[in-house]
């Protein structure tokens, strides 16, 4: 990748200089501003703009739906779809539709003029978003929105058509490679998560396995025994630690500090002396445990009194149980024991105290340390994914604003599976 030979100042400080032969104009000169036809058929595919682009809405009873899609604006393959609001919080921006269908009239749908590639414009808008968060900074009103007039005034860079095609081809290729790397990392993490509760790292020491159809875990190493939850855990209600940080409990994110959440949450304004102390290695039963298993804590902090905090009675491989308690069979078993509990009632330990669990006769510190190392590696993998996404954003921004020049034969970004 190279620089262009000549650049010019266009008077937009946040944009910087652009290649001398590129044109700076506005959205209104890049689009036809044609009058969108309206949907008149119940057979028309209903479309939705998502974080993964324009998709066909398969379940019309899920999400923000209406009783009828008659009157929605029609979308044709190749149309650019732009969301004009909520730029203070939405990750959604725009996409080029791959489908014919209809979509909410809240979106701006248009066709690019001759000489302006729809996919280039889409990349260009994301370049503005990634470089200076343009759509949040320059949006208007309480909904951080653009109306059609304001949308038409958005600055638009137009390189020569051949260069637009080169840019789109280059970014398509690099995006595909980055997506492939991210997917390989995800698969690797999921494989490790699945391997842990399947005794994978115990197999070096345990040759024989017992098949136990009557238990939810189906099998166990021969030397392991089966005990009840009440024999494995104590219920902990340690309180009066007002200086500890508040925690939030999530099925997906696990136990995290409340003040580190991406979204604002309500925090208690009064006395928190009744909040329960959680330590690393503790497990938490919450109202929704029957849907997602027990939650494992890697941190110290406070949880609401509505939660039940469990602490192992003896040294166990906590990471093994972290993932064992997230398996489908375990969640089914929980529901079997709490059957009949009315909706909205917290699950108490007494409800599940007799659930059977497998435990090793002798604690294996080597395997436990291996599991702990794997858990720590997930943070590393997560960071790699974040860096790949940041690189993608930087690359798009630099290319579509002319800070770097790409050619059809440009192979300066080399990504392969060995970097995972």
N, C-alpha and C positions, 0 to 999 in steps of 0.2 A: 504494500500500500504506500502511496506517495502523496505529496502535496500537489495542488494545482500550481501552475506557473505564476498566475497573477490573481490577486484578490482585490476586492473593493469594499469600502465602508458604506453601509446602506442606512446608517443613522439609527439603528436599533442596537443599543448597547448590550442588551441581553443576548442578541443573536451573534454579534461579532462580525467579522468580515466574511464575505462569501466569494466564491470563484467569480472572476471578472465577467465571464460570459454567461453566468446564470441570471435569470430574471427574477426580480422581487415584485410580487404583485399581491393580490388578496384573493381569498376564497371565491369571491363573487365572479372573478374572471377565470376561475378554473372549473366552474360547474355550470350546467345548462339551466338550472333553476326551472326545470320543467314541472308542470302541475301533476302531482301524484294522483293516479287513478285510485278509486276506492274499491275495496273488496265487496262483492255482491253474492258470494257463494259460500255455503257452509262446508264445501269440499276443499277449499283452498288451504294449503299448508300454513300453519301458524308458526311464525318465526320469533326468536328471542335473541337479543344481543347479550352475550355472556362474556366472562373472562377468557373464554376459549373461542370467541368469535360468534358469528351468527349461526345459530343452531335451530333445527326443527324442534318445536315444542311437542314432545311426545305425550306428556300427561297434562291435559288441559284442566285437570282438577287440582293441580299442584301449583303453588306459588301465586303470583299476582295475576289472576285470571278474571275474565269477564264471562257473562252468560252467552254473549254472541260476539263473533269477530267480524260481523257484517259492518262495513264502514271503516275498518282499519285500512291504512294505506297499503297499496301493493308494492312489493319488492321484486325486482327481476335480477337474474344472475348478473353479477358485475356491478350492481348498485353499491354505492358507499353508504353505510349506515352509521350514524353518529349519535351518541347520547348527549343531550345538551344540558345535563343538570347533575347536581350532587357531586361536584368535583372536589369537595372537601373530604370525601370519604370513599367514593366509588373507584375501584380499580378498572372499571369498564370504560372504554373510550370509543372505539370504532372498529369496523371491519368491512371487508368487501364480501358481499353475499355470494355464496356458492349455490343458492337455491332461489327458485321462484316461490313466492308466498305472500303473506301479509304480516304486518307488524304494527304495533301501537303507533298512534298518531303523535305520541310524545317525541318520537325519534325524528331526526332530520335524515331524509333519504334523498339522494340525488345521484346524477350521472356526471362524470367528468367530461369536459369538452375535448375535442380532437386535439392531440398533442400533449395531453395531460393523462398520465397513467393512473388509474384508480389505486393500484397497489402501491405506487410510489407515494401518492398523497396519504394513504393510510400509514405507511412507514414514517412519513414526514411528521404527521401529527403525533405519533408516538415519540419521535425524536424531540419534539417540543416538550412533551410531557416529561421525558426522562432528563432533559438538560436543565430546564428552569421551572418545571412543574407549571407550565404556561397556563393550562386550563383551570387550575385552581387559583393562580395569582390574578388572572385577568377575567375571571367569571364574576357574575353580578348577583346581588340580592341575597336573600336568606337561603335559597336553594343552590347557591354557587352555580348559576346557570348561564347559558347563552340562548338568546332568542335568535330567530333567523337573521335579523339585521346584524346583530353582533357577530354571529357565526360568519356572515359574509365578509366582515372586516378583519378576520384573522389573517395575518401575513402568510403568504404562500410563496415558497421558492420553487421555481420551475427550471430545472436543467434542460439541456437539449434532450429530445426524445430518446436518442440512442443511449445517453448516459442514464436516463431514468430506467431504461430496460436493464442496463448493466447493474445499476444499484439494486433493483428489485431481485434480479437473478442472484447477485452476490449475497444479499441479506436472506433470501429464501434458503440458500444453501447453508449458510452459517447457522441460521435458526434451526434447521433440521438437524445439524450436527450437535448443537447445544441441547436440543430437546432429547436427542438420542442418548447423550451422556447423562443427562438428568434422570432419564428413565432407567438407565443401567444402575445408577446409584440407588434409586428407589427400590429396584428389584433386589439388589444386594442386601439392603437394609431389611426388606421384608423376609428374605430368605433366612437371615440371621435370627430375626424375631421368631420365625416359625421353628427354627432348629432348636432354640433354647428349651421350650416346653416339651419337645419331643425327645428329650434325653440325649440329644446328639453328642454333647460333649462329655457325657458319662459313658459312652459306649466303649471307650478305651479300657475302662475298668470293669464294666458290666457286660459280660458276654450273653448271659441268659435273661430273657424277659418273660414275664408271666402275662398271659392274655386274661383280662378280667372283665368279662362282658357286663357284669352286674354293676360295675362302678363307672362313673362318667368319664374317667381318664383312660379306660379301656385296657391299658397295659402299664406295667411298671417293671423296673429291674427286679430280679428275683430276690435280692437281698434287702430290698426296701420293704417297709411295713406300711400299713394303712391305719391312720388315726383320724379322729374327729377334729373339726375346727376348734372346738373348745380346748382340745389338748395341745393345739399348736399356738393359739393366740390368747393373750390377756386383753381385756378391754381397759383402755387407759383414759382417765378423765383428769389429767393434770392441768390445773388452771392457775390463775393469778400470775401471768407473765405478760403484763401490759406493754413491755418494751420490745417484744418480738414483733416481726412483720406479719401482716395479714396474708393469708393464703387463699387462693381460689382453687376449686377442684373441678377438673374437666375430664370428660371421657376420652377426648383426643389428646389434649395437651398435658394431661396428668395434673399433678399438684404443682402450681406455679405461684410466684409472688404476685399478689393482687396489683401492686403498683407497677408491674412490668407488663401488664396486659396491653395489647394494642388498642382495645376499645375501653372507653371509660366505663367504670362500674360503680355502683353505689357502695360507699364504705360506711360502716357504723360511726355515728357521731357521738355516741354516748360511751358508757362504761363497757369495756371489753374484758373485764376481769373474769367473766364467765366463759370466755373462749378457751378452747382446748389446745394444749400444746402438742405439736406434731414434731417428731424427730426423724432424721434420715433412717430409712429401713422400716418405718411404720406403714401400715395399710389403712385405707379409709373406706368405710361403708357410707354411701350417700343414698339419697332418695332414688336415684336412677341407676343404682348398682345392678339391678336386675336386667338392665338394658346393655350395660357395657363392662361389667365386672368390677372388681375392687380397684381402687387407685393406690398407687405406690408413691411414697414421697422420698425424694432425694435431698430435701431441704428441711430446715427448722423454721417453724412459724406457727401461726394460730389459725384455727378453723372455727367456724360457727358451732355452737353447741348442738345443732341438729345433726352433725356428723358423728359417726362412731369411729373412734381411733383404736386400731388393733396393733399390738406389739408382740413379736414372737417371744414365746416362753424360753426358747433356747436358740442357740446359733443355727441359722438356716441360710441356705443359698437364696437370698431375697430376690435376686434378679430372676432366678428360675421361676419363683412363685409369682413375680410381677407379670410374666408373660403367660404362665399357666392359668392365672385368674382372669386373663383376657380371652381365653379360648372359647369357642362356640359351645363346647360341651359343658364347660363350667357355668356359663351363663344360663344354659338350659337347666342345669341342676339347681342353680339358685332359684329359678322360677318355680321349680317343682316343690322346693321347700317353703316358699313364701306364697304358694297358691292360696287364694282366698283373702289375702291382705287387700283392703280397699285402696283404690287409687288415691294418691296424695299422702298416704301414711309412710313415715320413714321406716326403712328396713332396720330392725334392731338385730344385734348379734344373736339374741335368743332365738330369732327366727331361723338362723342358718348355722347354729352352733354344732349341729350333728352332721353337716355335710362332710363326707369322707375326703381325705386328702392323702396323697402318697408322700412319704418322707424317707430319706436315706437313713440306714442304721447308723452309719458313721458320716459325720460332716466332712465333705471333700473340699478342702480349702483351695486346692489347685483349680478345680472346675469352677468354684465360686469366684475366684479371682479372674478366670477367663471370662466368665459372664459379666463381671464388673467392667472389665476392659472393653468388652463388646458394647456395653451400654454407653461408656464414655466415647467410644468411636462414633456413635450416632450423632453426637454433637459435632464431631469433625466432618462427617458426611453432610450434615445440615449446612455447615459453613461452606462446604464446597459447592453445594447447590446454590446458596446465596451468592457466592462469588461468580458462578457461571451466569446467573441472572443479571447481576450487576454488570458483568462484562458485555452481555447481550445489549443491555440498555445503553451503555456507553458507546458500543459499536454502532448501533442504529443512529444515535444522536450525532455522532461524529460524521457518519457517512452522508446522511440526508441533509446536513447543513454545510457540506462541502469542506469540512475541516481535514478530511482525508479523502483521497481519490482511489477509486477501485476500477479495475479493468476486468475484462472477461477471464483473463488468464491468471488473475490474482489469487495466489494460494498462500498468502502470508499468514492466514489464520489456520493453523493445523491443529485439528482436534481429532482424537481417536480414543478408543476404549482403554488404552494404556494410561490415560490421564485420570481414570476413575480410581 
